[in-house]
Amino acid sequence: MPARRGFVLLFVALLATGVAVAQDPRASAAQKAARDFLALTDRGDGPASWAAAGKQFQKAITVERWSDALSSVQQPLGALVERTLFSTQLTKTFSGAPTEGDYALLVFRTSFAKHTEGQETLTLEREPDGVWRVIGYSIL
């Protein structure tokens, strides 16, 4: 019991002094960029989400095709109900990456009105200007 009390006091003391393990700032920035992108897709705003995406994304698909694809995928799913970040992986390369770089692979568990157990996967790249942008997006 005394050992447990000591642990609790140490934990409280660490909280009081502000000592905490911080998340990697790159992961935080990538997560924010992913959520900003997803907010645009949730509104069904194909042109704005395409404009917010990275150069690789924009080279791979036109704004018109992206808008059509987004609409055709979202309609059967229904409105967003809940989205929870499941994982974030920072990496220099991944299968299919054109070059080595700064990438983030994020997976969200997502529930839609008509599809309650979904998964969204986003691939982001930190572009030369230092900004994280989505270069890949899929819904399962």
Backbone as JSON, one array per atom type, in Angstrom:
{
  "sequence": "MPARRGFVLLFVALLATGVAVAQDPRASAAQKAARDFLALTDRGDGPASWAAAGKQFQKAITVERWSDALSSVQQPLGALVERTLFSTQLTKTFSGAPTEGDYALLVFRTSFAKHTEGQETLTLEREPDGVWRVIGYSIL",
  "N": [[0.81, -1.19, 0.0], [1.93, 1.37, 0.84], [3.8, 1.71, -1.25], [2.17, 1.97, -3.47], [0.81, 4.31, -2.83], [2.94, 6.07, -2.94], [3.51, 5.97, -5.69], [1.16, 7.07, -6.74], [1.32, 9.65, -5.65], [3.67, 10.52, -6.9], [2.81, 10.51, -9.57], [0.77, 12.47, -9.45], [2.36, 14.64, -8.74], [3.96, 14.88, -11.03], [1.99, 15.61, -12.88], [1.23, 18.06, -11.8], [3.51, 19.57, -12.23], [3.51, 19.81, -14.89], [4.82, 17.98, -16.46], [4.74, 15.84, -19.08], [4.24, 13.29, -21.52], [4.64, 14.24, -24.72], [2.93, 14.26, -27.87], [4.38, 13.57, -31.03], [5.09, 16.45, -32.85], [4.89, 16.44, -35.63], [3.08, 14.42, -36.16], [0.79, 15.48, -34.97], [0.37, 17.73, -36.61], [-0.08, 16.48, -39.1], [-2.4, 15.03, -38.49], [-4.19, 17.14, -38.01], [-4.28, 18.3, -40.56], [-5.41, 16.16, -41.98], [-7.93, 15.96, -40.74], [-8.98, 18.47, -41.41], [-9.16, 18.2, -44.2], [-10.99, 16.07, -44.29], [-13.22, 17.33, -43.19], [-13.98, 18.95, -45.29], [-14.65, 17.01, -47.2], [-16.75, 15.8, -45.86], [-18.7, 17.72, -46.07], [-19.25, 17.38, -48.66], [-17.85, 18.81, -50.49], [-16.28, 18.68, -53.16], [-14.6, 20.25, -54.98], [-13.23, 22.0, -53.14], [-11.98, 20.18, -51.38], [-10.32, 18.87, -53.17], [-8.68, 21.01, -53.94], [-7.38, 21.45, -51.52], [-5.86, 19.22, -51.28], [-2.77, 17.38, -51.83], [-0.08, 17.8, -54.25], [0.49, 15.37, -55.61], [-1.96, 14.02, -55.41], [-3.62, 15.77, -56.85], [-2.46, 15.57, -59.37], [-3.1, 12.97, -59.99], [-5.87, 12.82, -60.29], [-8.54, 14.58, -61.79], [-10.27, 17.6, -60.79], [-12.96, 17.45, -61.42], [-13.45, 14.68, -61.8], [-12.76, 13.78, -59.24], [-14.71, 15.11, -57.67], [-17.06, 13.91, -58.66], [-16.53, 11.21, -57.97], [-16.36, 11.37, -55.18], [-18.96, 12.17, -54.51], [-20.42, 9.95, -55.48], [-19.54, 7.94, -53.79], [-20.15, 8.87, -51.23], [-22.95, 9.21, -51.16], [-24.34, 6.61, -50.94], [-23.43, 5.95, -48.37], [-24.42, 7.75, -46.53], [-24.91, 10.35, -44.03], [-22.17, 11.51, -41.97], [-21.65, 10.01, -38.85], [-19.91, 9.4, -36.71], [-16.41, 9.75, -36.11], [-13.3, 8.4, -35.39], [-9.93, 8.67, -34.61], [-7.78, 6.08, -35.29], [-5.15, 5.17, -35.82], [-1.85, 6.48, -36.36], [0.84, 6.69, -38.44], [4.08, 7.61, -38.98], [6.34, 7.85, -41.64], [9.14, 7.32, -43.87], [8.94, 6.14, -46.28], [6.71, 4.06, -48.19], [4.82, 1.29, -49.46], [4.31, 1.79, -52.81], [4.94, 4.46, -52.74], [6.22, 7.21, -54.52], [8.74, 8.39, -54.14], [11.28, 8.73, -51.6], [10.3, 10.39, -48.64], [8.54, 12.6, -46.38], [5.99, 11.1, -44.89], [2.66, 10.43, -43.74], [0.53, 8.02, -42.47], [-2.73, 7.59, -41.86], [-5.4, 6.16, -40.06], [-8.83, 6.04, -39.65], [-11.61, 5.1, -37.69], [-14.8, 4.97, -38.75], [-18.18, 5.93, -38.69], [-21.09, 5.94, -40.55], [-24.39, 7.07, -41.48], [-25.64, 5.04, -42.97], [-23.8, 3.07, -42.99], [-22.31, 1.57, -40.63], [-19.85, 0.56, -39.66], [-17.19, 1.61, -40.7], [-14.04, 2.36, -42.33], [-11.64, 4.79, -42.78], [-8.86, 5.65, -44.66], [-6.1, 7.67, -44.86], [-3.45, 9.07, -46.67], [-0.8, 11.16, -46.2], [1.46, 13.71, -47.28], [4.3, 15.55, -46.4], [4.83, 18.42, -47.91], [7.21, 20.34, -49.95], [6.89, 22.97, -48.95], [6.52, 22.57, -46.31], [4.02, 21.95, -45.39], [1.54, 19.6, -44.47], [-0.26, 17.53, -46.63], [-3.06, 15.81, -48.04], [-2.59, 12.94, -49.98], [-3.68, 10.62, -50.65], [-6.72, 8.8, -50.33], [-9.12, 6.66, -48.92], [-12.14, 4.8, -48.46], [-13.48, 2.19, -46.65]],
  "CA": [[0.0, 0.0, 0.0], [2.76, 2.56, 0.81], [4.41, 1.85, -2.57], [1.13, 2.46, -4.37], [0.57, 5.71, -2.47], [4.08, 6.81, -3.48], [3.32, 6.07, -7.13], [0.08, 8.04, -6.98], [1.84, 10.98, -5.35], [4.6, 10.87, -7.97], [2.0, 10.81, -10.75], [0.15, 13.78, -9.2], [3.43, 15.64, -8.78], [4.31, 15.08, -12.43], [0.92, 16.38, -13.5], [1.27, 19.41, -11.27], [4.64, 20.3, -12.79], [3.33, 19.9, -16.33], [5.62, 16.99, -17.16], [3.89, 14.87, -19.77], [4.8, 12.82, -22.78], [3.95, 14.95, -25.81], [2.86, 13.6, -29.16], [5.27, 14.13, -32.05], [4.39, 17.57, -33.5], [4.59, 16.1, -37.02], [1.84, 13.64, -36.15], [-0.3, 16.43, -34.68], [0.14, 18.55, -37.81], [-0.68, 15.61, -40.11], [-3.76, 14.74, -38.05], [-5.01, 18.33, -38.25], [-4.49, 18.41, -42.01], [-6.35, 15.11, -42.36], [-9.27, 16.34, -40.26], [-9.42, 19.61, -42.23], [-9.54, 17.61, -45.48], [-12.21, 15.3, -44.07], [-14.33, 18.27, -42.98], [-14.42, 19.36, -46.64], [-15.33, 15.88, -47.85], [-18.02, 15.59, -45.16], [-19.65, 18.69, -46.64], [-19.45, 17.05, -50.07], [-17.22, 19.87, -51.27], [-15.24, 18.1, -53.98], [-13.58, 21.22, -55.44], [-12.4, 22.52, -52.03], [-11.12, 19.11, -50.87], [-9.3, 18.65, -54.21], [-7.74, 22.13, -53.84], [-6.62, 21.3, -50.28], [-5.04, 18.02, -51.38], [-1.39, 17.54, -52.29], [0.22, 17.79, -55.7], [0.35, 14.01, -56.14], [-3.4, 13.77, -55.51], [-4.14, 16.59, -57.94], [-1.95, 15.02, -60.64], [-3.7, 11.65, -60.21], [-7.29, 12.9, -60.6], [-9.02, 15.95, -62.02], [-11.24, 18.07, -59.81], [-14.28, 16.96, -61.84], [-13.54, 13.25, -61.49], [-12.75, 13.66, -57.79], [-16.02, 15.53, -57.17], [-18.01, 12.85, -59.02], [-16.22, 10.01, -57.18], [-16.72, 11.66, -53.79], [-20.42, 12.15, -54.44], [-20.94, 8.6, -55.69], [-19.2, 7.13, -52.63], [-20.82, 9.38, -50.04], [-24.4, 9.07, -51.2], [-24.83, 5.37, -50.31], [-23.01, 5.85, -46.97], [-25.2, 8.65, -45.69], [-24.19, 11.38, -43.27], [-21.21, 11.11, -40.95], [-22.17, 9.89, -37.49], [-18.78, 9.49, -35.78], [-15.09, 9.43, -36.66], [-12.29, 8.31, -34.35], [-8.59, 8.34, -35.09], [-7.35, 4.77, -34.82], [-3.69, 5.07, -35.82], [-1.04, 7.41, -37.14], [2.19, 6.16, -38.66], [4.99, 8.47, -39.74], [7.3, 7.0, -42.34], [9.88, 7.94, -44.96], [8.52, 5.48, -47.52], [5.69, 3.02, -48.05], [4.55, 0.61, -50.72], [3.66, 2.66, -53.78], [5.44, 5.83, -52.66], [7.08, 7.48, -55.67], [10.08, 8.73, -53.67], [11.4, 8.85, -50.16], [9.85, 11.7, -48.18], [7.87, 12.6, -45.08], [4.63, 10.64, -45.09], [1.87, 10.03, -42.58], [-0.55, 7.11, -42.82], [-3.72, 7.7, -40.8], [-6.59, 5.32, -40.18], [-9.95, 6.45, -38.82], [-12.8, 4.27, -37.64], [-15.83, 5.93, -39.09], [-19.55, 5.45, -38.76], [-21.99, 6.75, -41.35], [-25.79, 6.73, -41.22], [-26.01, 3.79, -43.63], [-22.64, 2.15, -42.95], [-21.9, 1.85, -39.25], [-18.5, 0.13, -39.33], [-16.31, 1.95, -41.81], [-12.66, 2.73, -42.07], [-11.07, 5.74, -43.73], [-7.41, 5.67, -44.64], [-5.55, 8.83, -45.54], [-2.0, 9.18, -46.79], [-0.41, 12.56, -46.33], [2.87, 13.99, -47.54], [4.73, 16.91, -46.06], [5.34, 18.95, -49.17], [8.39, 21.19, -49.76], [6.6, 24.18, -48.17], [6.4, 22.17, -44.92], [2.62, 21.7, -45.06], [1.03, 18.25, -44.71], [-1.43, 17.5, -47.51], [-3.56, 14.49, -48.38], [-2.25, 12.47, -51.34], [-4.44, 9.4, -50.87], [-7.89, 8.69, -49.47], [-10.0, 5.54, -49.24], [-13.17, 4.43, -47.48], [-13.88, 0.78, -46.71]],
  "C": [[0.86, 1.27, 0.0], [3.41, 2.78, -0.56], [3.39, 2.42, -3.55], [0.86, 3.94, -4.11], [1.7, 6.58, -3.03], [3.96, 7.0, -4.98], [2.27, 7.12, -7.48], [0.58, 9.45, -6.73], [2.83, 11.44, -6.42], [3.85, 11.27, -9.22], [1.35, 12.18, -10.62], [1.19, 14.88, -9.28], [3.85, 15.92, -10.22], [3.26, 15.89, -13.16], [0.97, 17.84, -13.07], [2.41, 20.22, -11.87], [4.54, 20.41, -14.31], [4.18, 18.92, -17.12], [4.67, 15.97, -17.78], [4.59, 14.45, -21.05], [3.99, 13.46, -23.9], [3.97, 14.11, -27.07], [3.83, 14.31, -30.11], [4.52, 15.25, -32.78], [4.09, 17.3, -34.98], [3.29, 15.32, -37.11], [0.64, 14.56, -35.89], [-0.64, 17.26, -35.91], [-0.52, 17.72, -38.91], [-2.12, 15.29, -39.75], [-4.68, 15.94, -38.28], [-5.29, 18.49, -39.73], [-5.49, 17.37, -42.51], [-7.77, 15.48, -41.95], [-9.82, 17.53, -41.06], [-9.9, 19.12, -43.6], [-10.87, 16.87, -45.33], [-13.42, 16.2, -43.83], [-14.87, 18.75, -44.33], [-15.16, 18.22, -47.34], [-16.67, 15.61, -47.18], [-19.1, 16.54, -45.67], [-19.96, 18.37, -48.1], [-18.81, 18.06, -51.0], [-16.01, 19.31, -52.02], [-14.18, 19.1, -54.42], [-12.67, 21.72, -54.31], [-11.48, 21.43, -51.49], [-10.02, 18.79, -51.88], [-8.23, 19.76, -54.11], [-6.86, 22.03, -52.6], [-5.66, 20.12, -50.32], [-3.65, 18.35, -51.93], [-1.25, 17.44, -53.8], [0.05, 16.4, -56.3], [-1.12, 13.65, -56.35], [-3.96, 14.5, -56.73], [-3.66, 16.11, -59.31], [-2.65, 13.72, -61.0], [-5.16, 11.73, -60.66], [-7.7, 14.36, -60.8], [-10.04, 16.31, -60.95], [-12.63, 17.54, -60.15], [-14.46, 15.47, -61.48], [-13.56, 13.01, -59.99], [-14.13, 14.01, -57.22], [-17.08, 14.47, -57.46], [-17.8, 11.6, -58.16], [-16.64, 10.21, -55.73], [-18.23, 11.57, -53.61], [-20.96, 10.73, -54.56], [-20.61, 7.67, -54.52], [-20.0, 7.57, -51.4], [-22.32, 9.11, -50.02], [-24.89, 7.77, -50.58], [-24.46, 5.23, -48.83], [-23.9, 6.65, -46.03], [-24.3, 9.59, -44.91], [-23.21, 10.76, -42.27], [-21.89, 11.07, -39.6], [-21.03, 10.1, -36.49], [-17.5, 9.1, -36.5], [-14.09, 9.48, -35.52], [-10.96, 7.93, -34.96], [-8.16, 7.03, -34.46], [-5.83, 4.67, -34.77], [-3.07, 6.15, -36.7], [0.36, 6.82, -37.24], [2.97, 7.16, -39.5], [6.05, 7.6, -40.37], [7.99, 7.8, -43.44], [9.49, 7.35, -46.31], [7.44, 4.46, -47.19], [5.47, 2.41, -49.42], [3.76, 1.53, -51.64], [4.12, 4.11, -53.73], [6.4, 6.09, -53.83], [8.54, 7.78, -55.29], [10.1, 8.69, -52.15], [10.98, 10.27, -49.78], [9.3, 11.6, -46.78], [6.4, 12.28, -45.33], [3.97, 10.31, -43.75], [0.72, 9.16, -43.1], [-1.52, 7.1, -41.64], [-4.92, 6.81, -41.09], [-7.62, 5.83, -39.17], [-11.01, 5.36, -38.83], [-13.97, 5.23, -37.76], [-17.19, 5.25, -39.19], [-20.38, 6.45, -39.55], [-23.42, 6.28, -41.09], [-26.17, 5.37, -41.8], [-24.88, 2.76, -43.66], [-21.95, 2.38, -41.61], [-20.47, 1.46, -38.91], [-17.57, 0.36, -40.51], [-14.91, 2.26, -41.36], [-12.21, 3.68, -43.18], [-9.56, 5.72, -43.55], [-6.94, 6.87, -45.46], [-4.04, 8.74, -45.54], [-1.71, 10.65, -47.01], [1.08, 12.65, -46.6], [3.15, 15.4, -47.05], [5.45, 17.44, -47.28], [6.5, 19.93, -48.9], [8.13, 22.47, -48.96], [6.39, 23.87, -46.69], [4.99, 21.83, -44.48], [2.25, 20.26, -45.4], [-0.21, 18.34, -45.57], [-1.77, 16.06, -47.87], [-3.17, 14.15, -49.81], [-2.98, 11.16, -51.66], [-5.56, 9.29, -49.88], [-8.72, 7.49, -49.9], [-10.97, 5.31, -48.09], [-13.49, 2.95, -47.71], [-15.1, 0.58, -45.84]]
}
